Amino acid sequence: MDTVQRECQAMHFAPRQVMLNVPVALSEALSNAICRGNGEDPRKHVRITAVVDERELVIEVTDEGGGFDLEAQLTDPTTPDKIGLEDGRGLFLMRKLMDLVEAFPTPDLRGSVVRLTLHRG
């Protein structure tokens, strides 16, 4: 995460993006990949790739899970019936902090990828 933040800083991303958006969204994506995607199975792996340039940051977090329907998983954790729950905020936060959040299966269909895109602001 530090490397991604340093590269964004070098490309003159806004301080808020570097210090808030990137680490929170990436932490949530990693947590989801480990806990939900891989089911906390220590034999499974999570891969992270990041590409940053003067226009945008694109992070891909790949797990070895069975995949999921991004749209079906999106809920509003701020509603009265969900506000007290401890989980269910990851995708919501990623969507609030990044410009684009996408999910799709890996090319070999043995996992899923969450792609986070943030435009330099």
N, CA, C and O of each residue as an XYZ file, in Angstrom:
484
protein
N       0.823     -1.185      0.000
C       0.000      0.000      0.000
C       0.872      1.256      0.000
O       0.562      2.243     -0.668
N       1.957      1.203      0.752
C       2.853      2.361      0.797
C       3.404      2.698     -0.580
O       3.528      3.869     -0.937
N       3.733      1.675     -1.347
C       4.281      1.883     -2.685
C       3.257      2.583     -3.577
O       3.598      3.509     -4.312
N       2.011      2.141     -3.511
C       0.953      2.750     -4.326
C       0.772      4.212     -3.917
O       0.652      5.089     -4.773
N       0.754      4.468     -2.624
C       0.605      5.851     -2.157
C       1.776      6.722     -2.623
O       1.571      7.850     -3.073
N       2.991      6.206     -2.516
C       4.170      6.972     -2.949
C       4.098      7.299     -4.439
O       4.404      8.416     -4.854
N       3.690      6.314     -5.238
C       3.597      6.550     -6.684
C       2.513      7.579     -7.011
O       2.695      8.420     -7.891
N       1.394      7.510     -6.305
C       0.333      8.512     -6.517
C       0.817      9.897     -6.124
O       0.515     10.883     -6.797
N       1.563      9.970     -5.043
C       2.118     11.247     -4.601
C       3.099     11.780     -5.654
O       3.101     12.974     -5.953
N       3.919     10.907     -6.206
C       4.879     11.316     -7.227
C       4.178     11.822     -8.486
O       4.712     12.666     -9.206
N       2.985     11.303     -8.743
C       2.211     11.735     -9.912
C       1.272     12.892     -9.580
O       0.413     13.254    -10.383
N       1.443     13.461     -8.402
C       0.721     14.661     -7.974
C      -0.789     14.463     -7.809
O      -1.581     15.351     -8.123
N      -1.170     13.291     -7.314
C      -2.561     13.101     -6.933
C      -2.833     13.987     -5.725
O      -1.911     14.319     -4.980
N      -4.067     14.366     -5.529
C      -4.438     15.230     -4.414
C      -4.113     14.539     -3.087
O      -4.240     13.319     -2.982
N      -3.694     15.306     -2.072
C      -3.356     14.704     -0.777
C      -4.469     13.835     -0.201
O      -4.195     12.776      0.364
N      -5.722     14.268     -0.335
C      -6.840     13.462      0.182
C      -6.913     12.107     -0.523
O      -7.184     11.086      0.109
N      -6.670     12.106     -1.829
C      -6.695     10.849     -2.571
C      -5.594      9.909     -2.072
O      -5.822      8.712     -1.900
N      -4.417     10.456     -1.845
C      -3.273      9.652     -1.425
C      -3.445      9.139      0.000
O      -3.140      7.981      0.283
N      -3.926      9.982      0.886
C      -3.975      9.628      2.309
C      -5.286      8.985      2.743
O      -5.317      8.325      3.783
N      -6.372      9.151      1.987
C      -7.673      8.585      2.384
C      -8.212      7.607      1.338
O      -8.376      6.420      1.622
N      -8.480      8.094      0.153
C      -9.142      7.271     -0.858
C      -8.391      5.978     -1.154
O      -8.970      4.893     -1.096
N      -7.113      6.090     -1.468
C      -6.335      4.917     -1.876
C      -6.209      3.891     -0.757
O      -6.549      2.727     -0.971
N      -5.730      4.274      0.441
C      -5.554      3.233      1.465
C      -6.855      2.611      1.954
O      -6.893      1.409      2.219
N      -7.904      3.383      2.078
C      -9.171      2.817      2.559
C      -9.766      1.878      1.517
O     -10.164      0.761      1.848
N      -9.831      2.318      0.270
C     -10.412      1.473     -0.786
C      -9.585      0.199     -0.980
O     -10.151     -0.884     -1.127
N      -8.267      0.313     -0.983
C      -7.418     -0.859     -1.163
C      -7.543     -1.804      0.031
O      -7.596     -3.020     -0.152
N      -7.589     -1.275      1.228
C      -7.774     -2.123      2.421
C      -9.078     -2.891      2.360
O      -9.123     -4.076      2.691
N     -10.134     -2.223      1.938
C     -11.434     -2.889      1.833
C     -11.412     -3.972      0.753
O     -11.966     -5.054      0.945
N     -10.778     -3.682     -0.368
C     -10.696     -4.683     -1.439
C      -9.888     -5.899     -0.987
O     -10.261     -7.036     -1.277
N      -8.795     -5.665     -0.286
C      -7.978     -6.765      0.232
C      -8.744     -7.584      1.263
O      -8.711     -8.814      1.239
N      -9.419     -6.909      2.149
C     -10.209     -7.598      3.172
C     -11.279     -8.479      2.533
O     -11.468     -9.628      2.934
N     -11.975     -7.936      1.540
C     -13.004     -8.721      0.845
C     -12.391     -9.926      0.127
O     -12.959    -11.018      0.149
N     -11.242     -9.731     -0.502
C     -10.599    -10.825     -1.229
C     -10.185    -11.946     -0.272
O     -10.378    -13.125     -0.570
N      -9.625    -11.581      0.859
C      -9.165    -12.570      1.833
C     -10.337    -13.250      2.529
O     -10.418    -14.477      2.570
N     -11.237    -12.451      3.071
C     -12.325    -12.998      3.901
C     -13.471    -13.583      3.088
O     -13.938    -14.685      3.377
N     -13.918    -12.866      2.093
C     -15.088    -13.319      1.336
C     -14.692    -14.148      0.116
O     -15.216    -15.242     -0.096
N     -13.775    -13.627     -0.672
C     -13.370    -14.346     -1.884
C     -12.690    -15.664     -1.579
O     -13.102    -16.714     -2.073
N     -11.649    -15.610     -0.765
C     -10.881    -16.815     -0.445
C     -11.396    -17.545      0.792
O     -10.860    -18.591      1.159
N     -12.413    -17.013      1.427
C     -12.976    -17.674      2.595
C     -11.964    -17.892      3.710
O     -12.069    -18.857      4.466
N     -10.986    -16.999      3.817
C      -9.925    -17.077      4.826
C      -9.124    -18.375      4.751
O      -8.556    -18.818      5.749
N      -9.081    -18.978      3.572
C      -8.323    -20.209      3.354
C      -6.852    -19.841      3.161
O      -6.514    -19.184      2.176
N      -5.968    -20.247      4.078
C      -4.556    -19.862      3.977
C      -3.834    -20.468      2.768
O      -2.725    -20.044      2.446
N      -4.428    -21.429      2.110
C      -3.826    -22.015      0.913
C      -4.096    -21.176     -0.328
O      -3.448    -21.355     -1.359
N      -5.048    -20.266     -0.229
C      -5.391    -19.420     -1.378
C      -4.636    -18.099     -1.315
O      -4.253    -17.637     -0.240
N      -4.434    -17.512     -2.463
C      -3.639    -16.290     -2.577
C      -4.463    -15.113     -3.064
O      -5.522    -15.272     -3.672
N      -3.951    -13.936     -2.782
C      -4.508    -12.681     -3.290
C      -3.367    -11.955     -3.992
O      -2.279    -11.809     -3.437
N      -3.623    -11.502     -5.212
C      -2.629    -10.757     -5.978
C      -3.117     -9.315     -6.164
O      -4.307     -9.052     -6.336
N      -2.161     -8.407     -6.123
C      -2.464     -6.992     -6.328
C      -1.581     -6.473     -7.451
O      -0.369     -6.687     -7.451
N      -2.193     -5.794     -8.400
C      -1.421     -5.072     -9.406
C      -1.906     -3.633     -9.389
O      -3.084     -3.360     -9.160
N      -0.990     -2.728     -9.632
C      -1.348     -1.314     -9.660
C      -0.568     -0.630    -10.772
O       0.629     -0.854    -10.948
N      -1.271      0.202    -11.510
C      -0.658      1.011    -12.557
C      -1.087      2.440    -12.294
O      -2.276      2.738    -12.173
N      -0.104      3.317    -12.206
C      -0.412      4.725    -11.961
C       0.346      5.574    -12.974
O       1.512      5.323    -13.279
N      -0.341      6.570    -13.478
C       0.307      7.547    -14.344
C      -0.233      8.917    -13.996
O      -0.909      9.080    -12.980
N       0.053      9.893    -14.819
C      -0.359     11.267    -14.493
C      -1.868     11.487    -14.579
O      -2.363     12.530    -14.152
N      -2.604     10.521    -15.126
C      -4.055     10.654    -15.268
C      -4.849      9.856    -14.250
O      -5.856     10.339    -13.733
N      -4.397      8.607    -13.947
C      -5.207      7.740    -13.110
C      -4.400      6.640    -12.443
O      -3.264      6.343    -12.812
N      -5.033      6.060    -11.458
C      -4.531      4.879    -10.767
C      -5.517      3.753    -11.032
O      -6.726      3.932    -10.883
N      -5.008      2.606    -11.422
C      -5.844      1.421    -11.609
C      -5.237      0.300    -10.770
O      -4.093     -0.102    -10.983
N      -6.017     -0.193     -9.817
C      -5.593     -1.286     -8.947
C      -6.486     -2.483     -9.242
O      -7.704     -2.345     -9.356
N      -5.877     -3.658     -9.364
C      -6.638     -4.889     -9.488
C      -6.270     -5.806     -8.338
O      -5.096     -6.092     -8.105
N      -7.284     -6.263     -7.623
C      -7.118     -7.213     -6.523
C      -7.771     -8.515     -6.982
O      -8.973     -8.564     -7.240
N      -6.957     -9.567     -7.078
C      -7.418    -10.847     -7.598
C      -7.389    -11.891     -6.489
O      -6.384    -12.047     -5.795
N      -8.501    -12.601     -6.330
C      -8.557    -13.685     -5.344
C      -8.793    -15.006     -6.059
O      -8.903    -15.044     -7.284
N      -8.870    -16.083     -5.295
C      -9.100    -17.410     -5.848
C     -10.484    -17.921     -5.482
O     -10.707    -19.128     -5.389
N     -11.408    -16.997     -5.275
C     -12.769    -17.364     -4.897
C     -13.653    -17.617     -6.096
O     -13.214    -17.553     -7.245
N     -14.910    -17.905     -5.805
C     -15.861    -18.271     -6.836
C     -16.498    -17.110     -7.557
O     -17.295    -17.325     -8.471
N     -16.177    -15.889     -7.182
C     -16.748    -14.721     -7.833
C     -18.025    -14.252     -7.173
O     -18.547    -14.900     -6.266
N     -18.520    -13.125     -7.633
C     -19.736    -12.540     -7.083
C     -20.305    -11.530     -8.055
O     -19.619    -11.046     -8.956
N     -21.557    -11.229     -7.854
C     -22.248    -10.236     -8.668
C     -22.158     -8.899     -7.931
O     -22.820     -8.696     -6.914
N     -21.345     -8.004     -8.445
C     -21.108     -6.715     -7.797
C     -22.401     -5.966     -7.521
O     -22.621     -5.488     -6.408
N     -23.251     -5.862     -8.522
C     -24.492     -5.100     -8.348
C     -25.399     -5.714     -7.287
O     -26.057     -4.994     -6.537
N     -25.432     -7.036     -7.223
C     -26.286     -7.713     -6.235
C     -25.761     -7.527     -4.820
O     -26.526     -7.635     -3.862
N     -24.472     -7.249     -4.672
C     -23.870     -7.110     -3.347
C     -23.924     -5.689     -2.813
O     -23.632     -5.459     -1.639
N     -24.290     -4.740     -3.649
C     -24.294     -3.346     -3.218
C     -25.518     -3.036     -2.372
O     -26.659     -3.138     -2.824
N     -25.251     -2.662     -1.153
C     -26.314     -2.230     -0.254
C     -25.878     -0.931      0.393
O     -24.698     -0.580      0.378
N     -26.822     -0.233      0.951
C     -26.521      1.012      1.642
C     -26.400      0.714      3.133
O     -27.411      0.475      3.793
N     -25.176      0.722      3.679
C     -25.001      0.395      5.089
C     -25.423      1.509      6.038
O     -25.302      1.370      7.255
N     -25.916      2.609      5.487
C     -26.326      3.720      6.356
C     -27.818      3.696      6.680
O     -28.307      4.569      7.396
N     -28.541      2.711      6.163
C     -29.969      2.626      6.473
C     -30.139      2.169      7.920
O     -29.267      1.485      8.456
N     -31.252      2.537      8.558
C     -31.447      2.209      9.979
C     -31.286      0.721     10.312
O     -30.783      0.380     11.382
N     -31.704     -0.155      9.414
C     -31.603     -1.588      9.710
C     -30.182     -2.138      9.553
O     -29.902     -3.255      9.989
N     -29.276     -1.358      8.928
C     -27.914     -1.847      8.706
C     -26.847     -1.030      9.425
O     -25.688     -1.444      9.471
N     -27.208      0.105      9.980
C     -26.221      1.013     10.562
C     -25.424      0.368     11.696
O     -24.262      0.720     11.900
N     -26.013     -0.557     12.429
C     -25.327     -1.182     13.552
C     -24.532     -2.420     13.196
O     -23.848     -2.979     14.053
N     -24.606     -2.858     11.953
C     -23.887     -4.062     11.544
C     -22.382     -3.782     11.423
O     -21.971     -2.673     11.079
N     -21.579     -4.797     11.709
C     -20.126     -4.628     11.660
C     -19.546     -4.793     10.265
O     -18.442     -4.317     10.003
N     -20.257     -5.452      9.367
C     -19.720     -5.645      8.024
C     -20.688     -5.094      6.992
O     -21.737     -4.552      7.338
N     -20.332     -5.235      5.730
C     -21.212     -4.771      4.663
C     -20.937     -3.367      4.178
O     -21.766     -2.776      3.486
N     -19.777     -2.819      4.534
C     -19.452     -1.457      4.128
C     -18.370     -1.373      3.052
O     -18.158     -0.308      2.472
N     -17.686     -2.483      2.782
C     -16.533     -2.459      1.891
C     -16.813     -1.938      0.500
O     -16.186     -0.975      0.058
N     -17.739     -2.556     -0.191
C     -18.054     -2.117     -1.555
C     -18.631     -0.708     -1.566
O     -18.347      0.080     -2.468
N     -19.433     -0.398     -0.572
C     -20.000      0.947     -0.441
C     -18.873      1.978     -0.346
O     -18.891      2.985     -1.054
N     -17.896      1.728      0.525
C     -16.773      2.655      0.684
C     -15.935      2.747     -0.584
O     -15.544      3.838     -0.999
N     -15.660      1.599     -1.198
C     -14.875      1.620     -2.433
C     -15.553      2.483     -3.482
O     -14.900      3.266     -4.171
N     -16.853      2.337     -3.598
C     -17.595      3.119     -4.600
C     -17.603      4.608     -4.283
O     -17.590      5.438     -5.191
N     -17.625      4.948     -2.999
C     -17.608      6.363     -2.603
C     -16.234      6.997     -2.810
O     -16.139      8.186     -3.114
N     -15.171      6.208     -2.647
C     -13.816      6.747     -2.665
C     -13.113      6.656     -4.012
O     -12.154      7.386     -4.261
N     -13.576      5.776     -4.874
C     -12.941      5.598     -6.178
C     -13.897      6.071     -7.268
O     -15.099      6.198     -7.032
N     -13.373      6.328     -8.442
C     -14.217      6.782     -9.549
C     -14.948      5.638    -10.229
O     -16.026      5.832    -10.791
N     -14.364      4.442    -10.181
C     -14.979      3.290    -10.816
C     -14.574      2.033    -10.059
O     -13.404      1.843     -9.727
N     -15.551      1.182     -9.794
C     -15.300     -0.124     -9.173
C     -15.957     -1.165    -10.062
O     -17.154     -1.103    -10.344
N     -15.141     -2.134    -10.501
C     -15.634     -3.193    -11.378
C     -15.246     -4.548    -10.788
O     -14.248     -4.666    -10.078
N     -16.042     -5.556    -11.089
C     -15.712     -6.920    -10.675
C     -15.971     -7.850    -11.842
O     -16.969     -7.712    -12.550
N     -15.065     -8.799    -12.040
C     -15.226     -9.761    -13.127
C     -14.394    -10.997    -12.810
O     -13.470    -10.939    -11.998
N     -14.725    -12.120    -13.453
C     -13.950    -13.342    -13.221
C     -12.568    -13.240    -13.861
O     -12.372    -12.493    -14.820
N     -11.611    -13.998    -13.321
C     -10.293    -14.062    -13.945
C     -10.434    -14.769    -15.292
O     -11.400    -15.503    -15.501
N      -9.490    -14.562    -16.204
C      -9.589    -15.212    -17.521
C      -9.699    -16.738    -17.446
O     -10.352    -17.355    -18.288
N      -9.063    -17.346    -16.443
C      -9.136    -18.806    -16.319
C     -10.338    -19.264    -15.493
O     -10.513    -20.460    -15.261
N     -11.158    -18.322    -15.054
C     -12.367    -18.581    -14.265
C     -12.066    -19.252    -12.918
O     -12.927    -19.934    -12.361
N     -10.863    -19.064    -12.402
C     -10.482    -19.651    -11.117
C     -10.415    -18.619    -10.005
O      -9.794    -18.858     -8.970
N     -11.031    -17.506    -10.207
C     -11.007    -16.448     -9.206
C     -11.766    -15.241     -9.712
O     -12.413    -15.282    -10.758
N     -11.674    -14.169     -8.949
C     -12.323    -12.940     -9.378
C     -11.399    -11.754     -9.153
O     -10.494    -11.778     -8.319
N     -11.666    -10.727     -9.930
C     -10.864     -9.509     -9.905
C     -11.777     -8.339     -9.544
O     -12.875     -8.200    -10.083
N     -11.306     -7.508     -8.630
C     -11.957     -6.231     -8.369
C     -10.991     -5.170     -8.861
O      -9.845     -5.095     -8.419
N     -11.478     -4.350     -9.788
C     -10.657     -3.267    -10.348
C     -11.148     -1.935     -9.789
O     -12.331     -1.603     -9.872
N     -10.218     -1.187     -9.222
C     -10.504      0.124     -8.664
C      -9.787      1.167     -9.516
O      -8.581      1.064     -9.744
N     -10.523      2.162     -9.983
C      -9.930      3.217    -10.799
C     -10.167      4.557    -10.124
O     -11.283      4.872     -9.710
N      -9.097      5.343    -10.018
C      -9.174      6.666     -9.419
C      -8.503      7.646    -10.369
O      -7.328      7.494    -10.702
N      -9.253      8.652    -10.804
C      -8.706      9.690    -11.675
C      -8.022     10.752    -10.813
O      -8.513     11.113     -9.743
N      -6.923     11.227    -11.279
C      -6.182     12.248    -10.518
C      -7.066     13.486    -10.376
O      -7.621     13.991    -11.352
N      -7.179     13.955     -9.146
C      -8.059     15.102     -8.906
C      -7.397     16.249     -8.242
O      -8.038     17.270     -7.990
